[in-house]
Amino acid sequence: MSATARKTAPNAEDIRARKGDDPLVSLTAYTTPMARLMDPHCDFVLVGDSVGMVLHGLSSTLGVTMEMMILHGQAVARGLETAMMVIDMPFASYEESPAQAFRNAARLMAETGAGAVKLEGGVEMAETIRFLVKRGIPVMAHVGLTPQSINTLGGYKVQGRDEQADAVLADARAVAEAGAFSVVLEKVPQGLADRITAEVPIPTIGIGASAGCDGQILVVDDMLGFFTAFKPKFVKRYADLGPLAEAAIAEYAAEVRARTFPAAEHVFADQAPAKGGKA
Ligand code: KIV
């Protein structure tokens, strides 16, 4: 489906129905202007908890709060017209019990207008996913590398090589059976990602997985070159805007110091201009 043919934002069931169809396109967003730029090109936009690292300078996603997600979710919602908005449940907002997850998922959706929540985890989160879906909350799952668990996974490692493969496959099957409408596969080996895509009945969304997934997602600040603290292998820099922005800032600083900015065209005359003239 072309971006121009679509007039209204898809919902979770529309996304589920895209299994095996044209690839689903997605990026993360945290602000209104960026959401506006990607809205015509994306099927869904994720307000990712990666916001903590890329916009707030945190060293992991563990410090991200419900309040941060709500604030950024509200900003992104203002920039979207035709893409669906999915919002991440932050660390410690859903793991304790299905009831805790429902309370926080409902709050995220009510206060931001998101059409679904995303949460991390496989077999161990299946009961929670079932609980949420039965109560009207569409859930996107996230298996493989789950960044909220880096302390138990031992870092940002590929998940599912060799004897780990069965566990990641079991996670993907469990979240699909529990009612998730799609599942993010992060940092999963290509062959395993293809196998999961073939076996589970819901769309797989790859990030560091395989071009054979039902869709792809990237962190927008990674693919635009704004986040430079590190670059995972799976990130393709479609633009290198960080250095461009820094060069512009350096030029501004030099012009201010040389008193060449503001120039005549940026300042206001003491006399009001004649009618129809410029201020
Ligand atoms: O928080 C995030 O940006 C994510 C994506 C990497 C899928 O979960």
Residues whose N, C-alpha, C, O or C-beta is under 5 A from the ligand:
A	BS01	KIV	T28 G48 D49 S50 V184 V219
